Amino acid sequence: MKPGWAQFFRAHTDAEQSLLAWHADVKHAYWRSPSDIKKNYRHDSFLAGNRVVFNIKGNTYRLVATIQYEFGIVYILFEGTHREYDQIDAGTV
């Protein structure tokens, strides 16, 4: 689990189960390209630089990650409410 999520969960208790479910999916995923992600996350957005914007809990929350496909690594760059997401630039965060 990402460091700092405990604090996020205290502020957003309704996000915990959805984020933990996402984390479990990612932990067992074998993504080698964006098309692999699209199989299970059809409504998510793909940005330049291997960045993906995941919709969490029915799009109430957003999570921005960069994917290193060749190594199977997912770096979380941002997690927050949809409103907080609207205030950032997902391409540079």
Summary of the structure (lengths in Angstrom):
residues: 93
radius of gyration: 12.5
end to end distance: 19.9
largest distance: 34.6
contacts: 234
relative contact order: 0.16
helix: 35%
strand: 28%
